[in-house]
Amino acid sequence: DNGEQLARLLDLLLAVYPLPVRELVLIGHSMGGLVARSACEQAAATHQTWPGLTRMVICLGSPHQGAPLEKLGQLTTVALGLSSLVAPLGKIANARSAGIKDLRHGLRATGTPPGSPGIAYRLIGASLTQRIDHPIGQLLGDGLVTLGSATATDLADDVDTVRLGGLHHMELLNTPRVYRHIHDWLAMPEQSTAPET
């Protein structure tokens, strides 16, 4: 599992890094956010030391609750396979990458509670429509991940979310509005990363 591999690599990196590491921040886009979450949860469960240095996990367009478009892709593949006439099309449709197929369900249970103690989770979701409350924006999200899935608040105790309109999934990687939010979160003193209530 990618989360387990990342956890091991971070543990190894800290063991050989030539300077003391005071703080880690993990940033992941799409499935990368799920991998970062999984790594934190698995490392905490196996008592690795690096989660204690991890201040924040920032997820950009990550399908925490799965991606409906991939669920539709799976349903289409199954339906095409039911008829010998169109079964070859089903095989073509099923040729989606394992990474895309993994988007269907979000982060599967790791056997540990969601989130990791002491780690702040910051989530950014996007909508294709300028207005994030537009019904089409709610339905399609960023074109791959819905707003609700990208900004699920039940992941941990310390979660803050931002919803941005007028962006597609890949624009989350290189849009100044996204960088401003990341900058603002990172500029907050560590004890103040939780949103005010």
Contacts in CASP RR format, 6 or more apart in sequence:
PFRMAT RR
TARGET T0000
AUTHOR 0000-0000-0000
METHOD contacts of the structure
MODEL  1
DNGEQLARLLDLLLAVYPLPVRELVLIGHSMGGLVARSACEQAAATHQTW
PGLTRMVICLGSPHQGAPLEKLGQLTTVALGLSSLVAPLGKIANARSAGI
KDLRHGLRATGTPPGSPGIAYRLIGASLTQRIDHPIGQLLGDGLVTLGSA
TATDLADDVDTVRLGGLHHMELLNTPRVYRHIHDWLAMPEQSTAPET
1 38 0 8 1.000
1 42 0 8 1.000
2 31 0 8 1.000
2 35 0 8 1.000
2 38 0 8 1.000
3 35 0 8 1.000
3 36 0 8 1.000
3 38 0 8 1.000
3 39 0 8 1.000
3 42 0 8 1.000
4 38 0 8 1.000
4 39 0 8 1.000
4 42 0 8 1.000
6 35 0 8 1.000
6 36 0 8 1.000
6 38 0 8 1.000
6 39 0 8 1.000
7 38 0 8 1.000
7 39 0 8 1.000
7 40 0 8 1.000
7 42 0 8 1.000
7 43 0 8 1.000
7 46 0 8 1.000
7 48 0 8 1.000
7 50 0 8 1.000
10 24 0 8 1.000
10 39 0 8 1.000
10 43 0 8 1.000
10 48 0 8 1.000
10 50 0 8 1.000
11 43 0 8 1.000
11 48 0 8 1.000
11 49 0 8 1.000
11 50 0 8 1.000
14 21 0 8 1.000
14 49 0 8 1.000
14 50 0 8 1.000
14 53 0 8 1.000
21 53 0 8 1.000
22 53 0 8 1.000
23 53 0 8 1.000
23 54 0 8 1.000
23 55 0 8 1.000
23 190 0 8 1.000
24 50 0 8 1.000
24 53 0 8 1.000
24 54 0 8 1.000
24 55 0 8 1.000
25 54 0 8 1.000
25 55 0 8 1.000
25 56 0 8 1.000
25 57 0 8 1.000
25 58 0 8 1.000
25 186 0 8 1.000
26 33 0 8 1.000
26 36 0 8 1.000
26 39 0 8 1.000
26 40 0 8 1.000
26 54 0 8 1.000
26 56 0 8 1.000
26 57 0 8 1.000
26 58 0 8 1.000
27 33 0 8 1.000
27 36 0 8 1.000
27 57 0 8 1.000
27 58 0 8 1.000
27 59 0 8 1.000
27 60 0 8 1.000
27 182 0 8 1.000
28 35 0 8 1.000
28 36 0 8 1.000
28 57 0 8 1.000
28 58 0 8 1.000
28 59 0 8 1.000
28 60 0 8 1.000
28 62 0 8 1.000
29 59 0 8 1.000
29 60 0 8 1.000
29 61 0 8 1.000
29 62 0 8 1.000
29 172 0 8 1.000
29 173 0 8 1.000
30 60 0 8 1.000
30 61 0 8 1.000
30 62 0 8 1.000
30 63 0 8 1.000
30 103 0 8 1.000
30 144 0 8 1.000
30 145 0 8 1.000
30 169 0 8 1.000
31 62 0 8 1.000
31 63 0 8 1.000
31 99 0 8 1.000
31 102 0 8 1.000
31 103 0 8 1.000
32 59 0 8 1.000
32 62 0 8 1.000
33 57 0 8 1.000
33 59 0 8 1.000
33 60 0 8 1.000
33 61 0 8 1.000
33 62 0 8 1.000
34 59 0 8 1.000
34 62 0 8 1.000
34 63 0 8 1.000
34 64 0 8 1.000
34 102 0 8 1.000
34 106 0 8 1.000
34 107 0 8 1.000
36 57 0 8 1.000
36 59 0 8 1.000
37 57 0 8 1.000
37 59 0 8 1.000
37 62 0 8 1.000
37 64 0 8 1.000
37 107 0 8 1.000
37 114 0 8 1.000
37 115 0 8 1.000
37 121 0 8 1.000
37 155 0 8 1.000
38 107 0 8 1.000
38 110 0 8 1.000
40 51 0 8 1.000
40 54 0 8 1.000
40 57 0 8 1.000
40 115 0 8 1.000
40 116 0 8 1.000
40 119 0 8 1.000
41 110 0 8 1.000
41 112 0 8 1.000
41 113 0 8 1.000
41 114 0 8 1.000
41 115 0 8 1.000
41 116 0 8 1.000
42 110 0 8 1.000
42 112 0 8 1.000
43 50 0 8 1.000
43 51 0 8 1.000
43 116 0 8 1.000
44 51 0 8 1.000
44 112 0 8 1.000
44 116 0 8 1.000
44 117 0 8 1.000
45 110 0 8 1.000
45 111 0 8 1.000
45 112 0 8 1.000
51 116 0 8 1.000
51 119 0 8 1.000
52 118 0 8 1.000
52 119 0 8 1.000
54 116 0 8 1.000
54 119 0 8 1.000
55 119 0 8 1.000
55 120 0 8 1.000
55 190 0 8 1.000
55 193 0 8 1.000
56 119 0 8 1.000
56 120 0 8 1.000
56 121 0 8 1.000
56 122 0 8 1.000
56 185 0 8 1.000
56 186 0 8 1.000
56 193 0 8 1.000
57 119 0 8 1.000
57 120 0 8 1.000
57 121 0 8 1.000
57 122 0 8 1.000
58 122 0 8 1.000
58 123 0 8 1.000
58 124 0 8 1.000
58 182 0 8 1.000
58 185 0 8 1.000
59 121 0 8 1.000
59 122 0 8 1.000
59 123 0 8 1.000
59 124 0 8 1.000
59 150 0 8 1.000
60 124 0 8 1.000
60 125 0 8 1.000
60 172 0 8 1.000
60 173 0 8 1.000
60 178 0 8 1.000
61 123 0 8 1.000
61 124 0 8 1.000
61 125 0 8 1.000
61 126 0 8 1.000
61 142 0 8 1.000
61 145 0 8 1.000
61 150 0 8 1.000
61 169 0 8 1.000
61 172 0 8 1.000
62 123 0 8 1.000
62 145 0 8 1.000
62 150 0 8 1.000
63 103 0 8 1.000
63 106 0 8 1.000
63 144 0 8 1.000
63 145 0 8 1.000
63 149 0 8 1.000
63 150 0 8 1.000
64 106 0 8 1.000
64 107 0 8 1.000
64 123 0 8 1.000
64 149 0 8 1.000
64 150 0 8 1.000
64 152 0 8 1.000
64 155 0 8 1.000
65 106 0 8 1.000
65 146 0 8 1.000
65 148 0 8 1.000
65 149 0 8 1.000
65 152 0 8 1.000
66 103 0 8 1.000
66 104 0 8 1.000
66 105 0 8 1.000
66 106 0 8 1.000
66 145 0 8 1.000
66 149 0 8 1.000
67 103 0 8 1.000
67 104 0 8 1.000
67 106 0 8 1.000
67 144 0 8 1.000
67 145 0 8 1.000
67 146 0 8 1.000
67 149 0 8 1.000
68 146 0 8 1.000
68 149 0 8 1.000
69 103 0 8 1.000
69 143 0 8 1.000
69 144 0 8 1.000
70 96 0 8 1.000
70 100 0 8 1.000
70 101 0 8 1.000
70 103 0 8 1.000
70 104 0 8 1.000
70 144 0 8 1.000
71 104 0 8 1.000
73 93 0 8 1.000
73 96 0 8 1.000
74 101 0 8 1.000
74 104 0 8 1.000
76 90 0 8 1.000
76 93 0 8 1.000
77 90 0 8 1.000
77 93 0 8 1.000
77 94 0 8 1.000
80 86 0 8 1.000
80 87 0 8 1.000
80 89 0 8 1.000
80 90 0 8 1.000
80 93 0 8 1.000
81 87 0 8 1.000
81 90 0 8 1.000
103 144 0 8 1.000
103 145 0 8 1.000
106 149 0 8 1.000
114 154 0 8 1.000
114 155 0 8 1.000
114 156 0 8 1.000
115 121 0 8 1.000
115 155 0 8 1.000
115 156 0 8 1.000
115 157 0 8 1.000
116 156 0 8 1.000
117 157 0 8 1.000
118 158 0 8 1.000
119 156 0 8 1.000
119 158 0 8 1.000
120 156 0 8 1.000
120 158 0 8 1.000
120 159 0 8 1.000
120 160 0 8 1.000
120 185 0 8 1.000
120 193 0 8 1.000
120 194 0 8 1.000
121 155 0 8 1.000
121 156 0 8 1.000
121 158 0 8 1.000
121 159 0 8 1.000
121 160 0 8 1.000
122 159 0 8 1.000
122 160 0 8 1.000
122 161 0 8 1.000
122 162 0 8 1.000
122 181 0 8 1.000
122 182 0 8 1.000
122 185 0 8 1.000
122 193 0 8 1.000
123 150 0 8 1.000
123 151 0 8 1.000
123 152 0 8 1.000
123 153 0 8 1.000
123 155 0 8 1.000
123 159 0 8 1.000
123 160 0 8 1.000
123 161 0 8 1.000
123 162 0 8 1.000
124 150 0 8 1.000
124 151 0 8 1.000
124 161 0 8 1.000
124 162 0 8 1.000
124 163 0 8 1.000
124 164 0 8 1.000
124 172 0 8 1.000
124 178 0 8 1.000
124 181 0 8 1.000
125 141 0 8 1.000
125 142 0 8 1.000
125 145 0 8 1.000
125 147 0 8 1.000
125 150 0 8 1.000
125 151 0 8 1.000
125 161 0 8 1.000
125 162 0 8 1.000
125 163 0 8 1.000
125 164 0 8 1.000
125 172 0 8 1.000
126 141 0 8 1.000
126 142 0 8 1.000
126 147 0 8 1.000
126 150 0 8 1.000
126 163 0 8 1.000
126 164 0 8 1.000
126 165 0 8 1.000
126 166 0 8 1.000
126 167 0 8 1.000
126 168 0 8 1.000
126 169 0 8 1.000
126 171 0 8 1.000
126 172 0 8 1.000
127 134 0 8 1.000
127 137 0 8 1.000
127 138 0 8 1.000
127 140 0 8 1.000
127 141 0 8 1.000
127 142 0 8 1.000
127 147 0 8 1.000
127 163 0 8 1.000
127 164 0 8 1.000
127 165 0 8 1.000
127 166 0 8 1.000
127 167 0 8 1.000
128 136 0 8 1.000
128 137 0 8 1.000
128 140 0 8 1.000
128 141 0 8 1.000
128 142 0 8 1.000
128 143 0 8 1.000
128 165 0 8 1.000
128 166 0 8 1.000
128 167 0 8 1.000
128 168 0 8 1.000
129 136 0 8 1.000
129 137 0 8 1.000
129 140 0 8 1.000
129 165 0 8 1.000
129 166 0 8 1.000
130 165 0 8 1.000
130 166 0 8 1.000
131 137 0 8 1.000
131 165 0 8 1.000
132 138 0 8 1.000
132 147 0 8 1.000
132 163 0 8 1.000
132 164 0 8 1.000
132 165 0 8 1.000
137 147 0 8 1.000
138 146 0 8 1.000
138 147 0 8 1.000
139 146 0 8 1.000
140 146 0 8 1.000
141 147 0 8 1.000
141 150 0 8 1.000
142 150 0 8 1.000
142 167 0 8 1.000
142 168 0 8 1.000
142 169 0 8 1.000
142 171 0 8 1.000
142 172 0 8 1.000
143 168 0 8 1.000
143 169 0 8 1.000
144 169 0 8 1.000
145 169 0 8 1.000
147 163 0 8 1.000
151 161 0 8 1.000
151 162 0 8 1.000
151 163 0 8 1.000
153 159 0 8 1.000
153 161 0 8 1.000
158 193 0 8 1.000
158 194 0 8 1.000
160 185 0 8 1.000
160 193 0 8 1.000
160 194 0 8 1.000
160 195 0 8 1.000
162 181 0 8 1.000
164 175 0 8 1.000
164 177 0 8 1.000
164 178 0 8 1.000
167 175 0 8 1.000
167 177 0 8 1.000
167 178 0 8 1.000
172 178 0 8 1.000
185 193 0 8 1.000
END
